[in-house]
Amino acid sequence: MAARVTFRPERPEDGPVVEALVDAAFGPGRYAKAAERLREGNHPLLQLSPIAWSGDEAVGCVRLWPIAIGQAPGLLLGPIAVANTWRKRGVGEDLVGWACEAAQRAGQAVVLLVGDEAYFGRFGFLAAPARRTIMPGPVDRGRVLARFLRADSAGVLDGPVSGGNIRAAAHLPPA
């Protein structure tokens, strides 16, 4: 893990801090992305969404969102945001690892994201299994990546992806 950084799940009162990190990292262009369609009207699963802290300063964050892939529940990872002064120090890697491990402990089946396989492949994300998923809006299908968290989850990636699937979070403990 990155030196001098601690991780904890996001809390409801952390919303403004997370939004500030994401805005600084992506600017207003983030709202044009296909993955943003899955976040609109949706709520992140805070207990699975870590924030990286250096003392009392939030230096990174990532969120997991409930989605449906066809009829199967899943999670969408993103956006990942790391403060400029903390980039290239392993914070983003630790955030992704923390979120995926928390999702796996919670019994989730699959995490989907839109990103580069060259980067996310080291975390077990692959493009090939995600090719049968249909994202909302225009997206490079080769950038739709999936990580299976359970041995029985390989068949869930078939169909349109939609946001706000409450079944994905039904068995999670309260935040």
C-alpha positions as CSV (number, residue, x, y, z in Angstrom):
1,M,0.0,0.0,0.0
2,A,1.0,3.6,-0.5
3,A,3.0,5.1,2.3
4,R,1.2,7.4,4.7
5,V,-2.2,6.5,3.3
6,T,-5.1,4.8,5.0
7,F,-8.3,3.5,3.4
8,R,-11.8,3.4,4.7
9,P,-15.3,3.0,3.2
10,E,-17.0,6.2,2.0
11,R,-19.5,7.7,4.4
12,P,-22.6,9.7,3.5
13,E,-20.9,12.9,4.7
14,D,-17.9,12.2,2.4
15,G,-19.9,13.0,-0.8
16,P,-18.6,16.5,-1.3
17,V,-15.0,15.4,-0.9
18,V,-15.4,12.6,-3.4
19,E,-17.1,14.9,-5.9
20,A,-14.2,17.4,-5.5
21,L,-11.6,14.7,-6.2
22,V,-13.5,13.4,-9.3
23,D,-14.1,16.9,-10.6
24,A,-10.4,17.7,-10.3
25,A,-9.4,14.5,-12.0
26,F,-11.9,14.5,-14.9
27,G,-13.6,17.9,-15.1
28,P,-17.0,18.4,-16.8
29,G,-16.1,15.9,-19.6
30,R,-16.9,13.0,-17.2
31,Y,-20.6,13.6,-17.8
32,A,-20.3,12.7,-21.4
33,K,-19.0,9.2,-20.8
34,A,-21.1,6.1,-21.3
35,A,-20.4,4.8,-17.8
36,E,-22.0,8.0,-16.4
37,R,-25.4,6.8,-17.8
38,L,-25.2,3.9,-15.3
39,R,-24.5,6.3,-12.4
40,E,-27.3,8.7,-13.1
41,G,-30.1,8.2,-10.7
42,N,-28.1,5.4,-9.0
43,H,-26.4,5.4,-5.6
44,P,-22.9,4.1,-4.9
45,L,-22.5,1.2,-2.5
46,L,-20.6,3.2,0.1
47,Q,-19.4,0.2,2.2
48,L,-17.6,-1.1,-1.0
49,S,-16.3,2.4,-2.1
50,P,-13.0,3.3,-0.5
51,I,-11.5,6.7,0.1
52,A,-7.7,7.1,0.5
53,W,-6.7,9.5,3.3
54,S,-3.4,11.1,4.2
55,G,-4.1,12.4,7.6
56,D,-7.4,14.4,7.3
57,E,-7.0,15.0,3.5
58,A,-8.8,12.7,1.0
59,V,-6.2,11.9,-1.7
60,G,-8.1,9.3,-3.7
61,C,-11.4,7.5,-4.2
62,V,-13.3,4.9,-6.2
63,R,-16.9,3.9,-6.1
64,L,-18.8,0.7,-6.8
65,W,-22.3,1.0,-8.2
66,P,-25.1,-1.6,-8.5
67,I,-25.9,-2.5,-12.0
68,A,-27.7,-5.2,-13.9
69,I,-26.1,-7.1,-16.8
70,G,-29.1,-8.6,-18.6
71,Q,-31.0,-10.1,-15.7
72,A,-27.9,-10.7,-13.5
73,P,-26.7,-8.3,-10.7
74,G,-23.2,-6.8,-11.0
75,L,-21.1,-3.8,-10.0
76,L,-19.7,-0.9,-11.9
77,L,-16.3,0.4,-10.8
78,G,-15.5,4.0,-11.2
79,P,-14.6,6.7,-11.5
80,I,-11.2,6.3,-9.9
81,A,-9.7,9.7,-8.9
82,V,-6.4,10.4,-7.2
83,A,-5.1,13.8,-6.2
84,N,-2.4,15.1,-8.5
85,T,0.3,15.1,-5.9
86,W,-0.5,11.4,-5.1
87,R,-0.5,10.0,-8.6
88,K,2.1,7.4,-9.6
89,R,2.4,6.4,-6.0
90,G,0.2,3.3,-6.0
91,V,-2.9,4.9,-4.5
92,G,-5.1,4.1,-7.5
93,E,-3.9,0.4,-7.5
94,D,-4.7,0.1,-3.8
95,L,-8.1,1.7,-4.3
96,V,-9.1,-0.8,-7.0
97,G,-7.7,-3.7,-5.0
98,W,-9.6,-2.6,-1.8
99,A,-12.9,-2.2,-3.7
100,C,-12.7,-5.5,-5.5
101,E,-11.7,-7.4,-2.3
102,A,-14.6,-5.8,-0.4
103,A,-17.0,-6.7,-3.2
104,Q,-15.8,-10.3,-3.2
105,R,-16.1,-10.5,0.6
106,A,-19.7,-9.2,0.2
107,G,-20.5,-12.1,-2.2
108,Q,-20.7,-10.1,-5.4
109,A,-20.3,-12.0,-8.6
110,V,-18.7,-9.5,-11.1
111,V,-17.3,-6.0,-11.4
112,L,-17.5,-4.2,-14.7
113,L,-15.6,-1.1,-15.8
114,V,-14.7,0.9,-18.9
115,G,-10.9,1.3,-19.1
116,D,-7.6,0.0,-20.5
117,E,-7.0,-3.7,-20.3
118,A,-3.2,-3.0,-20.2
119,Y,-3.7,-1.2,-16.8
120,F,-6.6,-3.1,-15.3
121,G,-5.5,-6.6,-16.4
122,R,-3.1,-6.8,-13.5
123,F,-6.2,-6.7,-11.2
124,G,-7.9,-9.6,-13.1
125,F,-10.0,-7.5,-15.5
126,L,-10.4,-8.9,-19.0
127,A,-12.1,-7.6,-22.1
128,A,-12.9,-10.9,-23.8
129,P,-15.7,-12.0,-21.4
130,A,-17.3,-8.6,-21.5
131,R,-17.9,-8.6,-25.2
132,R,-21.5,-9.8,-24.9
133,T,-22.4,-6.9,-22.7
134,I,-24.2,-3.9,-24.2
135,M,-23.3,-0.6,-22.5
136,P,-25.6,2.4,-22.8
137,G,-24.4,5.0,-25.3
138,P,-21.3,4.9,-27.5
139,V,-18.4,3.0,-26.0
140,D,-15.4,1.2,-27.4
141,R,-16.4,-2.5,-26.7
142,G,-12.8,-3.4,-26.3
143,R,-12.6,-1.1,-23.2
144,V,-15.5,-2.8,-21.4
145,L,-13.7,-5.0,-18.9
146,A,-14.9,-7.6,-16.3
147,R,-13.5,-9.2,-13.2
148,F,-15.2,-12.3,-11.9
149,L,-15.3,-12.5,-8.1
150,R,-16.9,-16.0,-7.8
151,A,-16.3,-19.2,-9.8
152,D,-20.0,-19.4,-10.7
153,S,-20.2,-15.8,-12.2
154,A,-18.7,-16.4,-15.7
155,G,-22.1,-16.7,-17.3
156,V,-23.5,-13.4,-16.1
157,L,-22.1,-11.2,-18.8
158,D,-24.8,-11.4,-21.4
159,G,-27.1,-8.5,-22.3
160,P,-27.7,-4.8,-21.8
161,V,-26.2,-3.1,-18.8
162,S,-28.4,-0.9,-16.7
163,G,-28.0,1.0,-13.5
164,G,-29.7,1.0,-10.2
165,N,-30.3,-2.8,-9.8
166,I,-31.1,-3.0,-6.1
167,R,-30.8,-6.8,-6.2
168,A,-27.1,-6.4,-6.4
169,A,-27.0,-4.8,-3.0
170,A,-29.8,-6.7,-1.4
171,H,-27.6,-9.0,0.7
172,L,-25.0,-6.4,1.7
173,P,-24.7,-5.4,5.4
174,P,-25.8,-1.8,6.2
175,A,-23.1,0.9,5.6
